[in-house]
Amino acid sequence: MQVKPLSDAISVSPQITPDEVKTLAELGYRSIICNRPDGEGADQPGFAEIDAAAGAAGISTRYLPVISGKVSESDTVEFERALRELPGPVLAYCRTGTRCATLWALAQATRMPIADILGAARNAGYDLNGVARRIANGGKTPTNRADARFDVVIIGAGAGGIAVAASLLARKSDLQIAVIDPADIHYYQPGWTMVGGGIFDAQTTAKTMASLIPRGVHWIKAAVAAIEPKDNAVVLDGCRVVEYDRLVVCPGLKLDWGRIEGLQETLGRNGVTSNYRYDLAPYTWQLVKELQRGKAVFTQPPMPIKCAGAPQKAMYLSADAWRRRGVLDHIQIHFNNAGGVLFGVKDYVPALESYVQRYGAQLNFFHNLIAVDGPARKALFEVKKPDSEATRIEVSFDMMHVCPPQCAPDFIRVSPLADAAGWVDVDQATLRHKSYDNIWSLGDVMNAPNAKTAAAARKQAPVVAENLIADIRGGSPVAQYDGYGSCPLTVERGKIVLAEFGYGGAMKPSFPRFLIDGTQPSRLAWLLKERLLPPIYWKAMLRGKEWMAKPEKLGSSG
């Protein structure tokens, strides 16, 4: 335990254990503040455990969880209130103590000279120079002073972000564009299903971010802490401020692994895997190769999720591998889906159901995974059928492929850009924000009622680029997005049901029916997925070459 005093009234520390609480009581601490959200790390005791130990030791507690790198002004207010209300001295902890020290420093911003605040933090081992401007501004973010300004700022350098940057430059090469993303590696996520099926090597789905950012685009390698649309400003971690004339928001979504109790602790071992993570997709294939008999469970959480077909793609490719090895008859396959249908567009369901029957898989609808006990190889599902009371059932497994719950990133959900559900609120045709005329959004983070797929982003990027350029030139939106999305459902090795659809489930085939009938398994569709789509992604979409993605004119029937 590393207790680091900031003043006589408060100390901070990295994560503590329940066994260390008694020692804190012996050291004279009378209160504990937890600033670390439960489930942040696999080795982390929950706050309930700390609270129970504190109660036994006569110590008061307060749970004030703060997302790493996202210390808000409201967090500071709550922390300051806790310091006033709790008996002292107080020990605050998070993963390393940095969040606690930052909260304290911001809470003291109007009470102590900044040099004294930074000095106390430095003596405790924390360098808070990154938030010095915020401390000097009374603990508030100084958005009236920008560190940089650009014509267009793009949040997120995933498929949507890089594609829209390239499409913008193709239309207006003199634009000053900045892309904000802290990641070093860019992933071709549609390839992870194929990695989990033993078709692709994981390495082929990853490239360095630096090699993909379009030439002439400024890459700001940082995380976003907040968006202040009234000031046309994006606040980065460390309180740097980037101003924009126009903003494009496409940070993707958040895989909320922590919402399923026990999942993070067992991912990648005990037979628990997921193709939704680069490092876990190879483990999926390892488990498929090793399983000779037993029960394999595949899960799907409530919508919305990215690539809604991916959970069942994993099931089909696994079952086909077992069939080819001659062990399928010895394996029970369960597909536990929190929803009530196999696939949301009915035209493709008959073909999928035929494969479910072929593999002998059991479909269990309205089954939502809520907890996992990896060492015991057991999973807990909440079963909530329409017009019925929710029940819970325990399911044993030898292998389990998990699709995690998904939501918008935290900084989006708390921003003025979000709708009631936390997604960026856009016009579904123009992809322009409904309240802020100089903001657009695309990809998984926005609330248009389309499938969240890379194919959708491929169609959205030119629409955003066209409409943003029209706005720069003083015009109205000129292009519209029709909700197009595509889900190549890998029903067996060598065959795909190519689902292509738009708003309302309307079918949107890209090829003549005699070439590829999307409602039937097709070898040509497999060739498209395996051989053609990866180079189209890397060499066309991310370079602003809009092959089969030219924007549709606003108001046209399509």
N, C-alpha and C positions, 0 to 999 in steps of 0.2 A: 504494500500500500504506500503510495506516494502523496502525502498531504503537503500542499503548497500554500502557505499563508499569503493572502493579498492584503489583509489588514487584521487588526485584533478581532474584528467581528466575523470575518469570513475567510475560509480557505477553500481551495479547489483541489480536485484530484482526478486521475483517470478512473475508469470503472472500478467499483468496489464489489466485494463479495459479501454475502450474508454473514459469513464467519468474521469479517473484519468490522462489522458494526459494533460488536461488543468492545473492541479496542478503541473505536472512536469515542464511545461513551466514557471509557477510562481516561481518554485524553481530554475530556471535558466538553466535547461537542454535544449540543443539546438539540440540534435540528439537522436534517439532511434534505437537500434539494436534488432531485434527479432531473437532469436536463437531457437525458438520452432516451429516445423513443424505444419502447419495447420492440424486440425483434430486429433491431438494427444489425446485430452480429450473432453468429452461430454460437459463440462462447459466452454469451451475455446472460446473466441472471435477470429474470423479469423484475419489474418494480415491486410486484406483490411479495416476492421473496425478501427484498430489502426492507419493505414496509413491515413485514411480520417480524423480522429480526430487530428492527428499530423499536417496534412496540414492546418487545420483550426486554429491551435495554432501556426503556423510558425515554426514547428519543422521538421528537416530532418529525414529520416528513411532509414533503410537498412534491407532487409529480408535475413538472413543467417541461414536457418534451419539446425539443427544438431540432428541426432537421439540420443536419450538418451543412454549414455554409449558408444557411438561410435564416439568420437571426433577424427577426422583424422588429419594428418599433413596438408592436403589441407584446412580443415576447419580453422585451426589455421592461415594459411597464409591469407585467406580471411578476418578473423576477424582482424588481424593486419593491413591489407590494409584499412579496414573500419575505424579503429581508426585514421589512418593517413589522410584519405580523408574527414571524416565528421567533421563538426564544433563541438567543445566541450564546455562544458562537455557532456559526453555521458552516457545514461542509457541503459544497455543491460538487456534483460529479457528472461526467459524460464519458465519451470513449477515451479522450486524452486529457480533458480539462479545458481545452481551448474554448469551446462554446461557453462554458461557465465563466471563464475569465473575460470573454468578450461581453457577455451579458452584464457582468459586474462593471466593466469599464464604461459601457454605454449608460448604465444606470447612474454612474457617478459623474457623467459628463457636465452637469450643471452645478456640481458640488465641489469638485476638485480641479486644480490646474491640470491641463493635459499632460504636462511633463511628469507630474506626480503619478498620474494614472498609468502612463506607459512605463514609468520606472518601476512601480509596484508589480506590474505584470511581468516585466523583464526579470526582476529579481526572483519571481516565481518560476521563471523558465518559459514565459510566453511572449513572443514577439507580436504585438498588436499594431505595428505600424500600418498594416493594411487597412485598418479601420480608423486611423488617426484623423482623417478628414471628417469622418462621421462623428467622432468624439468631439472634435473642435466645433462641429455644427450642433452641439447640444444633444447628441445621440441620434439625430435625424439624418437621413440620406440627403446630401447636398446636390439635388438634381439640377440646380441652377448653374452649376459649374461643370462643364463637360470635359472629359479627357480627350475625346475625339468626336468627330461628326462625319457622317456619310450620307450620300444621296439615298442609299438603300441599305438597311441592316437586315440580315437574315439570321434568325435564331434557329440553329440546328443545321448540321452538315451531314444529315442522313441522305436517303434517296431523294426526298423532296427538296431539301435545302441546296444541295449541289446542283441538281437538275434545274431548279429555278434560277440559280445564279448564272449557269451557263446559258439558259434561254434568254435571260435579260441581256447579257453581254452580246449575244448573237443579234439582238434587236437594236442595242444602243451601246456601242463599244466604249464610249467615254464615261459611262456611269462609274461613280465611286461607290463600290459595294464592299461591305464587310460581312463575313460569316462568323458567327460566334458558336464555338463548340469546343469543349475541353478534351475531346477524345483524340487519341493518337492513331487509332485504327478505325477504318470504315469497313462495315460488314455487308456482304450480300446475303441478307437474312433469308430470302426465299430458298437459298441453297441448303439451309440447315436440315430441312426435311430429307433431302437427298443424302446428306451426311449421316443422319440417323438411320437411313435405309441401306447404308453401305455402298452408295453409288459415287458420291463425291468425297474427296479428302477435305477436311475442315480448312486446311491452309488455303485452298483455292477460293474460299469465300471471304478472304480478308486482304485488304491492301492498306498501305499507310495513308493517312488522311492527307499528308502533305503532297502525295503524288496525284491526288484527285481534285483538290481545290483548284478551280479554273485560274489560269494565269491572269494576273491583274486584279484578282479579288484579294482583299485583305483578310487574313485568317486571324481572328482574335481567339486565342486558345485559353478560354476561361469558361466558367459556369455562370449562368444567369441567376441572379438573386431575386430580381424583381423587374416588372415592367411598369413604367409610369407614363401612360399614354397622354395624359393631360400636359406633360412636359416634353413629349416626343423623346423619351429617354429610356434606355435600358440600363439597369444597375447590375454590375457584375459583382461576383464575390470579391471581397476586399474593398468594396464601395467605389470602384471606378465607375464612371458614367460615360456611356456612349449615346450620343444623340443621333437622330435620324430625321430625314424628310419623309421617308416611307419605310414601313416595317413589314417584313414577311415572317410569320410565326410557324415554324415546323420542327419542333424539337422531338417529335415522336411521342410515344406514351410511356408510362411507367409500368413495369412488370412488378406487381405488388406481391412478391413471394411471402412477405411477412404476414399477410392476411390469413394464411393457412398455418395454423399452429403446428410447430414441429417440422415444417417443411424445410426451412433453410438449413437446419442442423443435419438433415439427412440427404440433401441433394448430392448426387454424384456417388452415393454409396447406399448400401442396404437395398439395392435393386430399384432405387428411385431416381428417375432421370427426366429430362425435358429437352426437346428439340428447340425450345425457345431461348436457349443459351448456347453460345459458341463452344464453350468448354464442355458442355454436357451432351451435345449431339453425338460425339464419338462414343460416349458411354452407352447411349441408346443402342447403337449397333453392337457394342460389346455384349450387352445383356441379351439382345436378340440371338446372337451367335451362340451364347452359352446356355440359353434356356432349352431344356429338353422336355420338361413336363411341368405342370403346375398352373397357376392362374396369373394372367396378365391383365392389368387394369389400365385403361386409358381414360383420362378425365378431360372435361371441358367446362370452364366456369361460366357464369352469366355473361351475356353480351353487354357492351361491345368488347371485342378482342381483335387483335391484328390477325389477319389471315384466318378467318373463322373455320376454314377447312383443315388447317394444320393438325389439330388433335386427331381427326380421323385419318388423315394421310399417314400419320405415324402408325396407326392401327393396321391399315391396309398393307403397308410395306412390310411390317413385322410379320403379319399373318402369311403373306405371300412367301417370305423367306422361310418360315416354319413349314409351309406346304411343300416348298421345293426340297427341303431337307427331310421330309417325311415324318415330322414330329407334330404336325398340326393337330392330329386327333388326340394327342396327349396334353393339349394346352387349352384351358378355358380362357376365352377372351371376353372381357366385359368393357363396354363403352358407356361410361357414366357421365351423362350430359346434364348440366343444370337447366338447359332449355327443354323445349317440348317437341322439337323436330330434328331430324337428322341433318337437314340442310335448308337454309332459308328460302331458296328458289326452287319451287316444286318441280320444275321441268327436269331437274337433274337427279331427283330423289330415286326414281325407279332403278336407274343404273347402279346407284350407290347401294340400294337395298339388296340388289342381286348379289353384290360382293359381300355384304354383311352375311347373307345366307350361305354363300359359298364358303366363307371362313368359319361359319358356325358361331359368329359373335353374338353376344347378348346385349341388346340395346336397353339401357336403363335411363329413362328420361326423368327430369326433375330431381336428379341426384347431384348435389353440390358438395365438393370436397371441402371440409372445414378443418381437418386435423390429420396429421400423419405421425405414427410411431414407427420410425424406420427400423430400429433394432428388432422390434416385435413383428415387423412386416404386417402392420395393420393400418387401415385408413378409416377415418370417420366421415360419413356423408350425412348431410341433412337432406331429407327427402320431403319436398314440398309440392305436392300435386295440387292442381286447381281445386278450389272448394274443399280442401282437406286440411286437417291440422298437420303441422310439420312434425316429422318424426326423425330419429337418428338411427343409422344402422352402422355396424362395424363390418368392414370387409377385409379379409386377409388377402395377401398378394405375394407372388414371387418376383414379379416385376411390375412397376407402375410408371407410366408416362404421364407427367402432370403438365397441364397448361395452366399457368398462374392467372389469378384475377388481374385485371388491367384497368388503369385509370390515367387521367392526364397528370403530367408532372406537377409537383407541389407548387412551384412558382406560378404555374398557369392557373391552377384551381383557386388560388387566393388573389388573382389579379383582376382588374376591372374588365378584362377581355372575356372572362368566362361566363357561360350560361349557368343555370341553376345546378346542372349536373357536373360542372367543372370543365367543360370543353370550350374551346374558342368558338364564339358565336358568330357565324358567317352566313351570308346569303348563299344558298346552296347552288345557285347558278354561276354567279360571278366570283364567289369565294372571297368577297370583300367583307370586312367586319361590319356588323349591322349598326354599330354606334360610332366607330372611328373610321372615317373615310380614307385615311392614309395607312390603313393596316389591312393586310391580307393573310390568309392562312391556308395551308394545304397539308396533306398527309394525315397521319393517325390522330393528330391532336384536335382537329376541328370537328364541328358537330353536324356537318351535312350527313344525311341518312344513307351513306354509301358504305360499301365494304372497305375495311382498312387493309389495303394491300399495296404492294409496290407498283402493281399495274395501275392502280388508281392514281398514285402519285405521278406516274409517268404521263397520264392524261391531264392531271391538274396543273403541273408545272407550266406548260405553255399557256394555259388559260390565265394563270396568275401573271405571268410575264406580259402577255398581250394587254391585259387590263391595267396593269401598273404603268406600262409605257404609255397607254392611252391617257391615263391620268396625268402623267408628266407633261403630256402635250396639250393638256387642258380639255380633253374630251371625256365622254362617258364610257362605261364599260362596253367592250366590243365582242368579247368572247364568253362562252358559257360552257360549263361542265355538266354533262348529262348523267353523272353518277356512275360512270363506267368503273367496273372492277372485274378482276379475273382471278379465278382460283383453279389452278391446274391440279385436280384431285388425282393423286398417284394411287390408283386402285390396285395395281400390281406392277411389278418390275417390267417395264416395256409398254405399259398402257396407261393412258390418262383420260379421265372425263374432264374436258376443258370447259369449265363453267365461266361464262362471260355474261355480265348482266349490268343493268343500270338502275336508276331510281325506280322504286316500286317493284323490283324483281323482273323488269322487262329484259328479255334476252337481247344481248348486243354482240352477236358473233362477228369475229374479225375475218373469217374465211368462209367461202361458199360451202354449203352443206355437203356437197359431193366430195370436198377436200377434207374437211374436218366437221363431223357432226358432233357438236359439243355434248349432246345428251347421251352419247354412246362412248364406250372406251375406245381409244384410238392410239395406234402406234405412231402416227404422224404427230399427234399432240405430245407424245412422250419425247419424240425427237426435238420438237420445239422447246420443251422444258429443259432437256438435258444438254442439247448442243447449241441452240440458237439464243435462248433468253439470257444466259450469262454474258456473252459478248455484246448483245444488244444493250444490256444494263451498263456494263463498264465503258463501252466504246461509243455508244450512241446517246442513251438517256443522260448520263452524267457529263456529256460533252455538248449538250444543247442541240443534238441532232434528233429531230422530232419525227422519227420514222414511225408511221402509223399512229401518230399522236398530234397531228395538226389540230389547233384549236377550232372548235365549231363556232360559227358566228352567233352572236346573241340574237335570240328570237327565231332562229331557223329551226325547222322541225327535225333536222338530223336525218 
